[in-house]
Amino acid sequence: MEIKIRKFKDSDAETIATLVQRNFREVNIHDYSIEEMEKLAKEFDSNKIRKTASYANTYVAVDKNDTIVGTGSISSFFGSMTESILLTIFVLPELQRKGIGKAIIQALENDELFTRASRVEIPASKTACAFYEKMGYLYKNGVKQLDGEGHYRMEKVK
């Protein structure tokens, strides 16, 4: 599939919110409760997307028709110059496993916040762990354990 990765624009927020909400309700629902996914879907509205984009470098994947098919963000890890964190990485459910997620990760890994960091963390859903492992991320400190938010902490140390 031919896609292009570009920087987030404010006008993308509604579409990205819908994309993220669909993932919670259609994909992550297989690994988490309906209640958890509905709570997250409500939280991830366009305002939350805009807020994330205000402090993180946010990217969108678009197809040849300029339709948004995926998103991802990178931020410094609590203001660190040597650690960063990947956030809100999602692909339209019907287009998963077509290389879009890989392209988003590659764009994030080319971002200055990644290249300057010696360690990059990602709070990975149960659903996404295998994908991140394929992308070279390992469980933080070698421990596969869910945190209080239902994520596995994964990292890439350079």
Secondary structure, DSSP 8 states (H G I E B T S, - for coil): --EEEEE--GGGHHHHHHHHHHHHHHTGGGTS-HHHHHHHHHHSSHHHHHHHHHHSEEEEEEETT--EEEEEEEEESTT-SSEEEEEEEEE-GGGTTSSHHHHHHHHHHHSHHHHT-SEEEEEE-GGGHHHHHHTT-EEGGG---B-TTS-EEEEEE-
